[in-house]
């Protein structure tokens, strides 16, 4: 569970924006939707976080911050040095001279070295990147803290500074590797990613955690093609079988999806009732194509646990199908490991089925800076309100102002 994010000087986010999804014990129970953050707390957070706002209001950039942190922890050591990290600062003369700050709070195991029977507790990962005019690839600070049950405050697991000085807790297991770490740690690479190269078990465990972020936002990579999607289904027969189960349940007009590999690269082909032969993916409806593309991301998060981050989940997908996808994340049978969904969308009909704790609003100021706030934070909002009507009426903000 990700329950708190801080973003500053990252794409369209100028001033620090804090997204805190935590819900107190006074909020009514919502089984499967508002779930306990970790052991030894009454605080809860939603399994679904839906970002609403006008076009270019910054919804995608909020999601991109999570995807970027996952990329940085996993791949920054492998990336070519000096090329520049794949992100942008707020594009004004004053902001490119300032650092970028990203912080994420999440639930993790109290004993990371023995996760099988470990209780859970809060963690905070924080990253500060240098001003572009200073060094475009420099990490000023990187830290990972947690708060075990016996502690009343956050406890350091590891910290590094701009001079590549690294401090770690004694139990992390950095002994003889320390001198090697100092030598190979690059100013533009994560210390966690670097420690993983030295076979540090704890670092490798956190790499696995970062890999549990499944997203259609590609950081530092080219956009995937339909051939890439077909290859993914070809490699995983169970994934293809589950896709066929759900395309039939959701009445997409498809009897079966299969992968053809006889001529050229693999292609997704679709059998329809009433047609004499299969048709290619590029001839399917936009909605069917979109569902087939995002399905692996949703399925892997639900099967393995973690975070699904879907930008524009509602793009071309019928509004009656969207609530069903959200229900997957609130169903313990479909979501046995407690996966969480972060999404951006424009489908206002979905507001009829979302809780106010599940909705985030993005607005862009006259200076082009993104502001984000919870629907539940708006004073006086009631659960009985018609969220769709009031949102479209501009009561909550986050809608285009035409003219």
Buried (B, 14 or more C-beta within 10 A) or exposed (E): BBBBBBBBBBBBBBBEBEBEBBBEEEBEEBEEBBBBBBEBBEBBBBBBBBBBBBEBBBBBBBBBBBBBBBBBBBBBBEBEEEEEBBBBBBEBEEBBEBBBBBBBBBBBBBBBEEBEEBEBBBBBBBBBBBBBEBBBBBBBBBBBBBBBEEEEEBEEBBBBBBEBEBEBBEEBBBEEBEEEBEEBBBBBBBBBBBBBBBEBEBBBBBBEBBEBBBBBBEBBEEEEEBBEBBBBBBEBEEBBEBBBEBBBEBEBBBBBBBBBEEEEEBBBBBBBEEEEEBEEBEEBEEBBBBBBBBBBBBBBBBBEBBBBBBBBBBBEBBBEBBBEBBBBBBEEEEBEEBBBBBBBBBBBEBBEBBBBBBBBBBBBEEEEBBBBBBBBEBEEBEEEBEBBEBBEEEEBBBBEEEE
